[in-house]
Amino acid sequence: GSLVVNYPFDDNEQGIAVYSKSPDDAVFQKLALAYSKENAKMYQGSPCKDMYLSEYFPHGITNGAQWYNVPGGMQDWNYLHTNCFEVTIELGCVKYPKAEELPKYWAQNRRSLLQFIKQV
């Protein structure tokens, strides 16, 4: 896990981790930023320092392929084949948080979710 909003494209022709710009890159960045700006820890860009020392996401967002290459991912497939604009929202450094921690996740993401919905 991590704390970031990831947007298309998730892969590239070379199969390496480099920025892979979609035709709607500016829209995807706007959607991702709308979410991340409302989550202070996410927006800072270095949420998992204890686990991933070198990981940094400016303003809490990243192009999927720049982070790591995922060929054939659903986010890209839906965008290319159904015109569905998807982003992947990573909510925390711990992949499987304990149930008693879920209210904390809600508190950290409530405003982000509302801002994301407003983008429609």
N, C-alpha and C positions, 0 to 999 in steps of 0.2 A: 504494500500500500504506500500511498503518499498523500500529499495534500496539494492538489493542483487540478486545473481544468485543462484537458487535453483536447485539441481540435484537429480536423483533417488537414492534410492527409497523414495516414499512419504508416505509409510505406512509400518507397520511391523505386525508380528503375534500377538503381545500383544495389539496392538491398542493404544500404548502410544507414547509419544514424545521421542524417542531414535534413535541413529544413525542406519540406516538400509542400510547396504552396498550391492550394486549390484555387480554382477560379473565383471562389467566394471567400477568399482568405480574410479580407477586411471585415466581412460580416461575422465570420467565425471568431475572430479576435474580439469583436465588440460583444458578442454573446458570452464568451469566456470571461472577459473583463467585468461584465455586468455581474456575474456571479462572484468572482474572486474579490472584487473591491469591497464587498459586504462581509467578508470573512478576513479579519485582520491578520490572523496567523498565516492563512493561505497567501494573502496579498504580499506579505513580506518576502516570500520566495524561497526561504530555506527552512521548511517546516520539520524536516526529519534529520536534523544535524547529528543526532546521536547514532542514527542508523546509516545515513548516506552523507558522508562528510563533504563530498564535492558537488552534491546535487543542488542546483539553483535554478529557480524558475522566475524570471523577471515578472513582477506583478502577479505571480501565482498562476500563470498560464504557460502552455507550451504547445508547439506544433508536435503532433504525435510522432512523426518520423524523426524529428530532431531529438526527441527524448530517447526512443528506441524503435527500431523498425518492426512493424507488424504486418506482414503480407497477408492479404485476404481477410482483414478484419471487418467486422460488421459495420462499424462506424463509416468506413469508406464505401463499403458495398451499398449501404442504404443511401448514401449521398449520391453515388454514381448511378444507381439503378432505379431509385424511387424518388429522387430529389428531396429526400428527408435530411434535414440539417441536424446532425447529432454532435454532441460533445460528450466526452467521458469525464465525469467528475469523481476524482479520487478524494475521499472524505477523511482520510487519516493515515498516519504512519503504521498503525496496527491493523492488519488485515481483518482480524476477527476480534473486535472489542467485546468486552464483557457487557452483559445486559445492563448492569447498573451504570455503565458509562454512556448509554444511549441518550439520556436527557442532555448530557453535555454536548453531544454531537448535534442534537436538535437546536440547542441554544446557539451553537457556533454557525449553524447553516440556515436558520429560519429566515433571516433577512436576505441572505443570498438567494434562497429559493423564491422568495417573493419578488425580488428584483429580476430574477431570471424569467419568471412568469410574465412580468410586465413587458418583456421584450417582444412578446407575441403581438 
